Amino acid sequence: MKKNFFELLESLKFSIKSLKSNVLRTMLSLLGVSIGIFSIIAIYSAIDALNEMVMSSMNKFGQNTLYITRFSFMGQSNVPRWKRKNFPFPDFDEYKFLQKHLSREDVKAVTFRIFMPATKLTVPGGESVSGAEVVADGAEFPEIQELEFESGRFFNKAEEERAAPVVVLGADLKQALFGDRPALGKTVRIYGKKVKIIGVLKKEGEGIGPSNDGRAYIPNSFARSIVAPFKSFTAIIVVPKATADINKLTDRITVLLRQKRKLKPGEINNFFVNNINTAKDQVAKMTKILRLGGGFLALFSLLIGAFGIANIMFVSVKERTNQIGIQKALGAKNSFILWQFLFESMFLSMIGGVLGILMVWGGTSVVSRLFDNIHITLTFSNVLLGLIISSVIGIIAGLWPAWKAARLNPVEAIRTGV
């Protein structure tokens, strides 16, 4: 065992010596592997960053939050598209019906949401913002999505019930309308109506999915008094408790809504109960597909690198044929010669892999500094993956040249080199 170890160590010394004596050739041969590893790890890092941004955006809405509306979030349905387009949006009466009949043992909060038409926000005698996104919600919304306030608060149940003309502004809207001046307690016009600002949200920054920075929130009851809900996209949002059986709760909502809409047995549901976790699962599946596709494309770069290393190794075997013959004549075993060239091939590939990983690290650092909303990090798992792939490529590329070197006849090898 000890003898074998020293043989491997000696093989390693010979391979390092060979690499040092041919620096230019070494650099050229590992370039292909560097580009290949850079490609695959850069693709994986970008996909991981995209997945994290999407999941982070979805996680704002909690676990198993149910969205009841006229279409499926993931577009998966056996119902023809033309028929789905005729499905009605949920209305306020259906929301009150579900709120009344759903068990509070299973449900944390139920709210009715109206995505209002884009409008102009104006400060009387001051600035204005066109195309502002306005969302009408219930007082339960902070139980659905955690909100951080720069100042003020969200509207309460009493304000919702009396259709109070109040608004909560996102950070970007507040900045556009008031700059650095305080906005709390001031008045803005929305849809031609004066509303009082009771809260300003902290800035979230850009990301995948909707951001509250450019949104204004008003009570759904106030919204219904100024814009007909059927002109807007509406949804009923149900937040289950952690102890709730989601499948049973979904079935219960389906039964209640069919009852409210007077759907006959055999008639299809003209609504969808969307689980946010289903959307998360779909995103996770898409991420896996993207990783497979990206890895497959990057594989071509790695193959070019592998052929480059194999070619250099064949050249190295030919150049050192005389040396191999002398080593074997002095008693070197086939395994000693084999490992000598395998180590050389692995070193070439591993160095190329390390350089590729360093290139990715540099690239991700630059991107993160240039774009505040994009955070791409080089994870330990991706680094480990890059090193494993480069070492495997080195073994595969060097195996045939190393085997040929190990099988050389010492007499013929010495003659060839003379």
C-alpha positions, -999 to +999 in steps of 0.1 A: +000+000+000+028+024+010+047+014-022+017+022-044+013+056-027+050+065-034+045+054-070+015+077-074+034+105-058+063+100-082+039+100-111+025+132-099+059+148-098+067+138-133+033+152-146+039+186-128+075+187-142+061+181-178+035+208-174+061+233-162+084+226-191+056+234-216+039+264-202+026+278-235+012+245-246-003+240-211-021+274-213-035+268-248-048+233-239-066+244-208-083+274-225-110+252-240-119+237-205-119+272-190-144+284-215-165+253-211-166+255-173-172+292-174-202+286-198-219+260-177-213+276-142-223+310-155-255+296-170-263+277-137-255+308-116-278+329-137-306+303-136-302+300-098-304+338-094-335+340-116-352+312-096-343+329-063-358+362-075-391+345-087-394+324-055-387+354-033-414+373-051-439+344-047-429+339-010-443+373-002-478+358-006-472+330+019-476+293+017-507+277+000-524+311-005-555+305-028-564+328-056-599+324-069-604+340-103-616+332-138-583+318-152-556+293-142-523+308-131-503+282-150-526+280-180-534+243-173-570+235-181-590+211-201-615+239-208-613+255-243-598+290-243-629+305-259-651+291-231-627+303-203-628+339-218-665+339-210-661+329-174-672+357-150-648+373-126-656+368-089-678+396-075-681+412-041-712+391-031-693+359-037-665+372-016-689+379+013-706+345+008-672+327+011-662+349+040-693+339+059-693+302+052-656+293+054-645+280+088-623+303+107-605+272+121-591+267+086-589+302+072-567+331+084-580+358+061-602+363+031-601+394+009-616+408-023-591+424-047-598+446-077-570+454-101-581+489-112-575+505-145-542+525-147-549+561-138-534+595-131-524+605-096-523+643-090-514+664-060-538+694-060-516+723-072-486+701-075-470+671-093-488+643-111-480+607-122-496+591-152-504+554-156-502+546-119-511+511-109-540+511-084-550+480-064-582+479-044-580+455-015-595+446+019-582+455+053-570+419+056-543+424+029-514+428+055-523+393+067-517+380+031-485+400+024-462+414+050-458+452+044-431+475+057-441+511+062-419+542+059-446+561+076-483+556+085-503+524+082-527+503+061-564+511+061-585+493+088-618+474+087-638+504+097-624+524+069-631+496+045-667+492+056-675+529+052-657+532+019-633+558+033-614+578+006-579+568+018-548+556+001-515+539+008-487+549-016-457+528-028-422+544-024-418+554-060-452+571-063-446+590-031-412+601-044-426+612-078-455+632-061-438+647-031-400+642-034-384+643+000-413+661+015-436+642+039-467+628+023-486+615+053-519+633+057-517+650+023-544+647-004-541+633-039-566+629-067-574+593-079-600+588-106-610+624-101-617+618-063-598+633-035-582+608-012-561+611+020-527+595+023-526+574+054-495+553+047-463+552+027-445+519+021-408+513+023-390+509-010-387+472-021-365+476-052-369+459-085-372+422-090-392+395-108-429+400-104-450+429-091-435+454-067-453+476-043-431+506-051-452+518-080-486+508-065-513+527-047-537+507-024-573+519-018-602+501+000-622+478-023-654+493-011-643+528-021-631+514-055-665+498-061-681+532-057-661+548-085-654+520-109-676+490-118-657+458-108-667+440-140-645+464-159-615+453-139-597+420-131-609+408-097-599+379-074-609+365-040-578+356-020-580+330+008-551+326+032-553+292+050-540+286+085-509+265+089-530+236+103-555+236+075-559+207+050-554+225+017-571+199-004-602+199+018-603+237+019-600+239-019-629+214-022-650+234+002-644+266-017-653+248-049-686+235-035-696+269-020-688+288-052-707+263-073-736+267-049-735+305-051-733+305-089-761+279-091-741+255-113-759+222-120-743+188-114-723+179-145-716+215-154-679+225-154-665+250-129-665+285-144-637+296-120-603+284-108-589+280-073-552+286-078-527+275-052-496+297-051-476+266-042-486+250-075-471+280-093-439+275-072-437+239-082-441+248-118-413+273-115-391+247-098-398+223-127-390+250-153-357+257-134-347+221-137-355+221-174-334+253-179-305+238-160-306+207-182-309+227-214-281+251-203-259+222-193-265+205-226-255+236-246-224+242-224-214+206-229-203+214-264-177+239-251-165+212-227-162+186-255-140+210-274-118+215-243-117+177-238-106+171-274-080+198-270-065+182-239-066+147-255-047+161-285-021+177-264-017+145-244-011+124-275+016+150-285+031+147-251+032+109-253+049+111-287+075+136-274+083+116-243+084+081-259+121+078-254+117+089-217+089+063-212+111+036-227+140+045-203+116+046-173+102+011-182+136-003-188+146+009-153+116-010-138+087+015-140+054-003-140+026+003-165+005+018-137+033+043-130+033+055-166-005+054-168-010+076-137+018+099-148-002+109-179-036+108-162-024+132-135-011+155-162-044+155-180-064+160-148-041+189-138-046+205-171-084+202-168-086+212-132-065+243-137-088+252-166-118+246-144-105+268-117-098+296-142-133+292-156-148+295-120-127+326-113-140+341-146-176+335-134-168+350-100-154+381-116-184+383-139-210+380-112-192+406-091-193+431-119-230+424-127-240+428-091-222+461-088-236+475-120-272+464-114-286+469-079-317+447-086-297+417-099-279+396-074-260+367-090-239+347-066-214+319-071-226+292-048-205+265-033-225+238-050-218+253-084-181+257-076-180+220-065-199+210-097-173+229-118-144+212-102-160+177-105-168+182-142-133+195-150-117+165-132-140+140-150-132+157-183-095+154-175-097+117-168-118+110-199-095+131-222-063+116-208-074+080-204-066+068-240-032+086-244-022+074-209-032+038-217-012+040-250+019+053-231+016+025-205+014-002-232+046+009-250+073-017-255+104-003-237+129-014-264+108+000-293+101+032-272+139+038-267+146+032-304+118+055-315+132+083-294+167+079-308 
